[in-house]
Amino acid sequence: MNVKQTLLTLAVLAGGVPGIALAGGLYIYEIANSGDIGYGSAGIVVRAEDASTVFTNPAGMTRFKETNKIFGVSPLYIHAPFTADPVPPISGSGNGVDEFFSGAHFAYVRPLNDKWTFGVSAQNYFGILLDWGRQGVTRYDSTEAAVLAPQVQPTLAYKINDAWSVGAGVAVGLGVLYDELRVDRPLTSLDGKVKYEDTDWQVQLNVGVMYEPSENTRIGVRYLSQSTIDWNDTPEFSRFGLLEVSEPVDLDLKFKIPQSIMTGIWHRVSGRWAVLGSLGWDEWSEFQHVDIQAFREAPSDPFVLSTRVNLDFKDTWHVGIGAEYQATEKRMYTMGVSWDSEMSDDTDRLIELPLGTMWRAGGGFKYAKRDDLTLGGGLSVLYMGDTPVKATPSVAGEYKDIYILFASFNINWK
């Protein structure tokens, strides 16, 4: 592979972090907390009704007077078929994404005294696994990708007085990137294969504030700080002739995981009904900057490239509204809808990141099986509809009727 072809391949690899976003941008509400599914992701930062508040709003931990634990799973189904233009430059089969995936989370809260509460949580809040297929028309952009950042977050909260609480945690995550694509070899019937993978540690500060003017009203704010992931690997080339591939080139990709602010309110309107809402902002315009450094130290053929690629991402906004209905002393039903603005315009949207405007609707239940054990679950749908993408040198088209179905189940015990 000559230098020009190598640069083209590196540009494709660095052209975006593949994955379908499930929240504002690549932040994933549903997998980080299975309870969000039953609310359509509305009112995330003000519910504070189980230990998952360690991550959703650390200040909410002070509401617990005894040890509380929760474990949840969130299976999902992604339907994102890709329709190529009528005369695509390449042929293929198995276009788009049609697959199952699942996440899980755990959280633990323990009051230390009347003022201080300790908590720890484990979750994945960023990215997803996707497989477009080895023979699809998008194979020269990506065939398989994983972008994940599982986190563990130790946290402390402090109750200032009966109305105000604050909390802060440090989420330590392992950023995982795996990307595989094919490279056209016109003189043969077999595509070349390129693979890039690496991991890097990243840290985010998670700060929350909770204000409870009365037992019937809660107001919350949660802030996630910006962090950086720096992936470095030597792309692995296979199924190329000896004369096609020069000496390996090391590739360094640096991304900024954006800061995020979420606010919300919860209010009990009667003995059975409570309503809640949320408003949020994520700075995905920072994530669009990809710092790329490619270098080869071979004395016979040295090579250095350092540049920044702008992916034309936009900040995203979130609005959600939901409700809780206490049907009996043991049974509660939840419901909600939410909206997240698009991360990219139609003319700039990447094939690997078909992010449109996201609409959610969900419902769920909570059942107090015992005084110390509550079971919960939910179903929701995220709909993005038809999502045009930016044409690449190999293919043009759009994703049709993108939707994602979520299910959840969690166990909350004291």
C-alpha positions in Angstrom: 0.0 0.0 0.0 1.6 3.3 -1.0 1.6 6.5 1.1 -1.5 8.0 -0.5 -3.5 4.8 0.1 -2.2 4.6 3.6 -3.3 8.1 4.4 -6.7 7.5 2.9 -7.1 4.4 5.1 -6.0 6.3 8.2 -8.4 9.1 7.3 -11.3 6.7 7.2 -10.3 5.1 10.5 -10.0 8.6 12.0 -13.1 10.0 10.3 -15.3 9.3 13.3 -15.9 7.0 16.2 -18.4 4.5 14.9 -21.5 3.9 16.9 -25.2 4.8 17.0 -25.8 7.3 19.8 -28.5 6.4 22.3 -28.6 9.7 24.2 -27.5 13.3 23.5 -24.6 12.3 21.3 -22.9 9.2 22.5 -23.9 9.4 26.1 -26.2 6.4 26.9 -29.0 7.0 29.4 -30.5 3.6 29.2 -27.5 1.4 29.7 -26.0 3.5 32.5 -29.2 3.2 34.5 -31.9 0.6 33.6 -34.4 2.7 35.5 -34.3 5.4 32.9 -36.1 3.1 30.4 -39.3 3.1 32.4 -39.4 6.9 32.2 -38.4 7.4 28.6 -35.2 9.0 30.1 -37.1 11.9 31.6 -36.2 13.4 35.0 -32.9 11.6 35.2 -31.2 13.8 37.9 -34.2 14.2 40.3 -35.6 10.7 40.9 -33.0 9.6 43.5 -35.3 6.7 44.5 -32.6 4.0 44.4 -28.8 3.6 44.6 -28.4 4.5 40.9 -28.4 8.1 42.0 -24.7 7.6 42.7 -24.2 8.3 39.0 -27.3 10.2 37.9 -27.0 12.7 40.7 -24.5 12.1 43.6 -26.3 14.6 45.9 -29.4 12.3 45.9 -27.5 9.8 48.0 -28.3 11.8 51.2 -32.0 10.8 50.9 -31.2 7.2 52.1 -31.1 6.4 55.8 -29.9 2.8 55.3 -27.7 0.9 52.9 -29.2 0.5 49.5 -28.0 -1.6 46.5 -29.3 -2.0 42.9 -28.4 -4.2 40.0 -29.9 -3.8 36.6 -29.6 -5.1 33.0 -30.7 -3.3 29.8 -31.0 -5.5 26.6 -31.7 -3.6 23.4 -32.4 -4.2 19.7 -31.1 -1.8 17.1 -32.8 -1.5 13.7 -30.9 0.7 11.3 -31.1 -0.5 7.6 -28.9 1.4 5.2 -30.2 2.1 1.7 -27.6 2.9 -0.9 -28.2 5.3 -3.8 -29.8 3.6 -6.9 -26.4 3.1 -8.6 -23.8 2.5 -5.8 -20.2 2.3 -6.9 -19.9 -1.0 -5.1 -22.2 -4.0 -4.5 -22.8 -5.7 -1.2 -25.3 -7.5 1.0 -26.4 -7.3 4.6 -26.5 -3.5 4.6 -27.0 -1.5 7.8 -27.2 -2.7 11.4 -29.7 -5.2 12.8 -28.6 -6.6 16.1 -29.0 -7.1 19.8 -26.8 -5.7 22.6 -27.0 -5.4 26.4 -25.7 -3.4 29.2 -25.6 -3.7 33.0 -25.0 -1.5 36.0 -24.6 -1.7 39.8 -24.7 0.9 42.5 -24.2 0.8 46.3 -25.1 3.6 48.8 -24.1 3.5 52.6 -24.8 6.4 55.0 -21.8 7.1 57.2 -23.6 9.4 59.6 -26.4 12.0 59.6 -24.4 14.2 57.2 -22.1 12.1 55.0 -23.0 9.3 52.6 -20.7 7.0 50.6 -21.5 5.4 47.3 -20.0 3.6 44.4 -21.3 2.7 41.0 -20.3 0.7 37.9 -21.8 1.5 34.5 -21.1 2.2 30.8 -22.3 5.6 29.8 -20.6 6.1 26.5 -20.6 4.3 23.1 -21.9 1.0 21.8 -21.0 -2.2 19.8 -22.0 -2.4 16.1 -21.6 -4.8 13.2 -22.4 -3.7 9.6 -21.3 -7.0 8.1 -18.3 -8.0 6.1 -20.0 -7.8 2.7 -22.2 -4.7 3.1 -21.9 -1.7 0.9 -20.5 0.2 3.9 -17.6 -2.2 4.3 -15.0 0.3 3.0 -16.1 2.7 5.8 -16.5 0.2 8.6 -17.5 -3.5 9.1 -17.4 -3.8 12.8 -16.8 -1.3 15.6 -16.8 -1.0 19.4 -16.6 2.2 21.3 -17.0 1.8 25.0 -16.0 3.5 28.3 -17.1 1.4 31.3 -16.7 3.3 34.5 -16.3 2.8 38.3 -17.3 5.9 40.3 -16.6 6.2 44.1 -18.7 9.1 45.5 -19.3 11.2 48.6 -22.4 13.3 49.4 -23.0 15.8 52.1 -26.3 17.0 53.6 -26.0 20.7 54.2 -29.4 21.1 55.9 -32.9 19.7 55.5 -33.2 21.3 52.0 -29.8 21.2 50.4 -27.4 18.4 49.6 -24.3 18.2 47.4 -22.3 15.2 46.1 -19.2 14.5 44.0 -17.6 11.5 42.5 -14.7 10.6 40.2 -15.7 8.3 37.4 -12.6 6.3 36.3 -13.2 4.7 32.9 -11.4 2.5 30.4 -12.0 3.8 26.9 -12.1 1.0 24.4 -11.9 1.4 20.6 -12.1 -1.3 18.0 -12.6 -0.6 14.3 -12.4 -2.9 11.3 -12.9 -2.1 7.6 -12.2 -3.4 4.2 -10.0 -1.8 1.5 -10.7 -2.3 -2.2 -8.0 -4.1 -4.2 -9.2 -3.6 -7.8 -6.7 -6.1 -9.3 -7.9 -9.0 -7.1 -11.3 -10.4 -6.0 -10.4 -10.2 -2.3 -10.7 -7.1 -0.2 -7.9 -6.0 2.0 -8.6 -5.8 5.8 -7.5 -3.1 8.2 -8.0 -3.3 12.0 -7.3 -0.7 14.7 -7.8 -1.2 18.4 -6.6 0.3 21.7 -7.6 1.2 25.2 -6.9 4.3 27.3 -7.9 5.4 30.8 -10.1 8.5 31.2 -11.4 10.3 34.2 -14.6 12.4 34.6 -15.7 14.5 37.6 -19.4 14.0 38.5 -20.9 16.8 40.6 -24.5 17.0 41.8 -26.8 19.4 43.8 -30.2 18.5 45.2 -32.7 21.0 46.6 -35.8 19.8 48.4 -37.9 22.7 49.6 -40.6 20.2 50.8 -41.2 16.5 50.8 -43.3 17.0 47.7 -40.7 18.8 45.5 -37.1 18.0 44.4 -34.9 20.1 42.1 -31.6 18.6 40.9 -28.6 19.6 38.8 -25.8 17.2 37.6 -22.5 18.2 35.9 -20.1 15.8 34.1 -16.7 17.3 33.3 -14.9 17.0 30.0 -12.3 14.3 29.7 -9.8 13.1 27.1 -9.3 9.7 25.5 -6.0 9.1 23.6 -5.9 5.9 21.5 -2.7 4.7 20.0 -2.1 1.6 17.8 -0.4 0.4 14.7 -3.2 -0.5 12.3 -3.0 -4.1 11.3 -3.1 -4.7 7.5 -3.9 -8.2 6.2 -4.8 -9.8 2.9 -2.4 -7.5 1.0 0.4 -8.4 -1.3 4.0 -8.0 -0.1 4.5 -5.0 -2.5 1.2 -3.3 -1.5 2.0 -2.5 2.2 4.9 -0.4 3.3 6.4 -0.5 6.9 3.7 0.0 9.6 2.5 3.5 10.6 1.6 4.2 14.2 -1.7 6.1 14.5 -2.6 8.3 17.6 -6.2 9.5 17.9 -7.2 11.9 20.6 -10.9 12.7 21.4 -12.5 15.0 24.0 -15.4 13.4 25.8 -17.7 16.4 26.3 -19.0 18.1 29.4 -22.6 17.8 30.2 -25.2 19.6 32.4 -28.6 18.1 33.3 -31.3 19.7 35.4 -34.6 18.4 36.6 -37.7 18.8 38.8 -39.9 16.2 40.6 -43.2 17.2 42.2 -46.0 15.2 43.9 -49.3 16.6 42.8 -51.5 14.2 44.7 -51.4 11.1 46.9 -51.0 8.9 43.8 -49.5 11.1 41.1 -46.1 12.7 40.7 -44.7 14.5 37.7 -41.1 15.2 36.7 -39.2 16.9 33.9 -35.6 17.4 32.7 -33.5 19.8 30.6 -30.0 19.1 29.5 -27.0 20.2 27.3 -24.0 18.2 26.1 -21.0 19.9 24.4 -20.5 17.6 21.5 -19.0 20.4 19.4 -15.8 19.6 21.4 -16.0 15.9 20.4 -15.8 16.9 16.7 -12.1 17.7 17.1 -10.0 14.7 16.4 -6.3 15.2 16.8 -4.4 12.8 14.6 -0.7 11.9 14.7 0.7 9.3 12.3 4.3 8.4 12.3 6.8 5.8 11.1 10.3 5.7 12.5 11.8 3.4 9.9 15.2 4.9 8.8 14.6 3.9 5.2 11.2 5.5 5.0 10.4 7.9 7.8 6.9 9.5 7.9 5.2 12.0 10.1 1.7 13.5 9.9 0.1 15.7 12.6 -3.3 17.3 12.0 -6.8 18.0 13.4 -9.9 16.7 11.7 -13.2 18.6 12.4 -16.3 16.3 12.1 -18.9 19.2 12.2 -20.7 18.0 15.3 -23.1 20.2 17.2 -24.0 20.5 20.8 -27.1 18.6 21.8 -30.1 19.5 23.9 -32.4 17.3 25.9 -36.0 17.8 27.1 -38.0 15.2 29.0 -41.3 14.9 30.9 -42.7 12.0 32.8 -45.0 10.8 35.6 -45.3 8.3 38.4 -48.6 6.6 39.5 -48.7 4.9 42.8 -51.4 2.3 42.1 -51.2 0.5 45.4 -48.9 0.5 48.4 -46.7 -2.0 46.6 -47.1 -1.2 42.9 -45.9 2.0 41.0 -46.2 2.6 37.3 -43.9 5.0 35.5 -44.0 6.7 32.1 -42.3 9.4 30.1 -41.2 10.9 26.8 -38.1 12.8 25.9 -36.4 14.6 22.9 -32.7 15.0 22.1 -31.5 17.3 19.3 -29.4 16.0 16.4 -25.7 15.9 16.6 -25.0 16.5 12.9 -26.7 18.1 9.9 -27.7 15.9 7.0 -24.8 17.2 4.9 -22.2 16.4 7.6 -23.5 13.2 9.2 -21.1 10.3 9.1 -22.1 6.8 7.9 -20.6 5.5 11.1 -22.6 8.0 13.2 -26.1 8.3 11.8 -27.3 10.6 14.6 -30.6 12.3 13.9 -33.2 13.9 16.2 -34.1 11.3 18.9 -37.6 10.8 20.3 -38.2 8.4 23.2 -41.3 7.0 24.9 -41.3 4.5 27.7 -43.2 2.9 30.5 -42.3 0.8 33.5 -43.2 -0.6 36.9 -41.8 -0.9 40.4 -43.0 -3.7 42.7 -42.2 -3.8 46.4 -42.0 -7.6 46.9 -40.8 -7.1 50.5 -40.0 -4.2 52.7 -36.3 -4.6 51.8 -36.7 -5.8 48.1 -38.1 -3.9 45.1 -38.3 -5.3 41.6 -38.4 -3.0 38.6 -38.6 -3.1 34.8 -39.6 -1.2 31.7 -39.9 -0.9 27.9 -39.1 2.0 25.7 -38.6 2.9 22.1 -36.2 5.5 20.6 -37.1 6.6 17.1 -34.9 8.6 14.7 -36.7 7.9 11.4 -34.9 8.4 8.0 -31.4 9.7 8.5 -29.4 10.9 5.5 -25.6 10.7 5.7 -22.7 12.3 4.1 -21.5 10.5 0.9 -18.1 8.8 1.1 -15.7 7.9 -1.7 -17.2 4.4 -1.7 -21.0 4.8 -1.1 -23.8 7.3 -0.6 -27.3 6.8 0.8 -29.3 7.0 4.0 -30.5 5.0 7.0 -34.2 4.2 6.8 -36.6 4.1 9.9 -33.9 3.9 12.6 -35.4 2.7 15.9 -34.1 1.1 19.0 -36.1 -1.0 21.4 -35.1 -1.2 25.1 -36.1 -3.5 27.9 -34.9 -3.4 31.5 -35.0 -5.3 34.7 -33.5 -4.3 38.1 -33.4 -5.5 41.7 -33.2 -2.9 44.5 -32.6 -4.2 48.0 -31.8 -2.7 51.4 
